[in-house]
Amino acid sequence: MSIQRFHIGPRMSQVVVHNDTVYLAGQVADQPTPDVENQTRQILAQIDSLLAEAGTDKTKLLSATIYLVDIATFGAMNKAWDSWVAAGNTPARATVEAALAAPEYLVEIQVIAAK
């Protein structure tokens, strides 16, 4: 059984690779702004970078879970998501309204991808 971990912290790893599956921790914006679309774009860029580090990319996404502080911002988040996601390779996805770890975070995205 092969397990690799990247960006290991005291509570979690940002990336875990088990065999040919890549699991990303929930990602939030590095520079939180009061704009869900902008935060989503930042997060998606982070996801691109972490997936590349693990040897894969967004065309191999299997699933995504998106957490929004306010479900009324669903359209703004989708605007960023739709321009990023690989056409024909969209993952299974769930979007839920949830309180996040800090008030400046408006969106958090967690993905699983194949290698």
Secondary structure, 3 states (H helix, E strand, C coil): CCEEEEEECCCCEEEEEECCEEEECCECCCCCCCCHHHHHHHHHHHHHHHHHHCCCCHHHEEEEEEEECCHHHHHHHHHHHHHHCCCCCCCEEEEEECCCCCCCCCEEEEEEEEC
